Amino acid sequence: MPQSSRWGRKQTLPLRARIIRSIRDFFEERGFLQVETPSRIPAPAPEPYIDALPSRDWYLQTSPELAMKRLLAVGHERIFQICHCWRDEERGRFHLPEFTLLEWYRTGADYTHLMTDCEELLRSVAAAVPGSARISFQGTEVDLAQPAERLSVREAFRRYTPLSAEEALRCDRFDELMAVEIEPRLGIGQPTILYDYPAARGALARRKSDDPGVAERFELYLCGVELANAFSELTDPTEQEERFRLDREERRLAGKDPYPLPRPFLDDLKTLPPCAGIALGVDRLVMLLLDLPSIDQAVAFTPEEL
Amino acid sequence: MYTSADLRKGLKITLDNEPYLVTSFDFTKPGKGQALYRTKMKNMITGTTLDRTYRSGESFEPANLEDRSMTYLYKEDTHYTFMDSQTFDQVSMDESALGDSKFFLIDNMQVEVLLYREKAIGVNLPNFVNLRVTATEPWAKGDTSGSDSKPATVETGYTLRVPPFIEEGELIVIDTRTGEYSTRVKG
């Protein structure tokens, strides 16, 4: 396959650089401040299924989210960052253990503002590379000029699986049905925004005020590939600490490092205004826009080549 | 022991006491969810395939297969016997485990015998083997049918297509990887 050769990638890297430049232009035109936060941190967010790589007695970040929210807490209103993140043992056609993440945050906003940001960002970047809103990824087409389909997690389970989202959680089949039955059907023809996750899968998202069983979280899909994860951020320090304790307990029971509590983050939550934030996989975006067969062709080197 | 994170195409593991080769592998992980390792595997003895999906942290016993250099000795009924020329240990294998390899074995040929828990489960042959043609139609000189090959049978009972000029009693070279005619042995 020519794309998998080193030569094929020599042609890809200039296009990747243009995609990243157009992302920066998009945010700077909208008044976002580009920030940089440390990659090596003492306490990652204790998520049950995301494992950080240790770096001496600290860790390499799995996401810059805690540091970025601390910047909002001291008064920054719109910020973005493009940085490397590391997640242990994640390697596959769409996964690299070291990858490039774009995160952006807005104060005075909720996840619906980020849905619009996503639609506009995709159109703006696709206009730069490949130059058309209609893209084709490995034989599947999606038109980025179309508004994204908004599909709730409950409706997705009703439509595509034999179980409801609640039943799937109870019998521990939520992730399997999501990966095997739901995700491949999302983002075909038009982008899909899958929204309102069961509170148990809310991570750092706030609960919906009129439906506390779900959290204001969404994921963006193109051509069956998950591209971004967004929250109306949880700003209640007590509820956040309680969720961290539960997640750390879950990690401990699974025989994993529970990580220390990120105490300065919890302290800063007290002054965090209402806000929303999102993380988008840049390598996956490059792969989709350039129709590359896997994430491997979107980066200069894979770990196996080092 | 291997864990889920070691799974990849080409890995050999033991399942239900039999060796399996991972023939296809896919890592998926829905956002913030648990990792799933989806595999297709081939039983290295029977050749049957199956699909299995694993979660992170599962463990697998490696299938320790040993390649040993051995000499083919003889065939008795449907059993083929090989000998380790260093230790003089002998192993035998049923023709069902050999598949088409049985057609390319010649007395005293050096082969690699694949062993799983001391049991022979297959052989790796040299890439080329010389076999004598025992039956083929003579080349009709005036044949204008345009056919550029004809059937032939070799000493092991194997039949294949050969060029029209090959005659009975000739020695030909067969590529054991494809089972096809390669060239004739002159002399």
Interface residues (C-beta under 8 A of the other chain):
Chain A: E47 Y49 I50 E89 E90 R91 G92 R93 F94 H95 F174 D175 E176 M178 A179 V180 E183 R201 A203 E219 E226 N229 A254 G255
Chain B: A5 D26 F27 T28 K29 P30 G31 K32 G33 Q34 A35 L36 T53 S56 G57
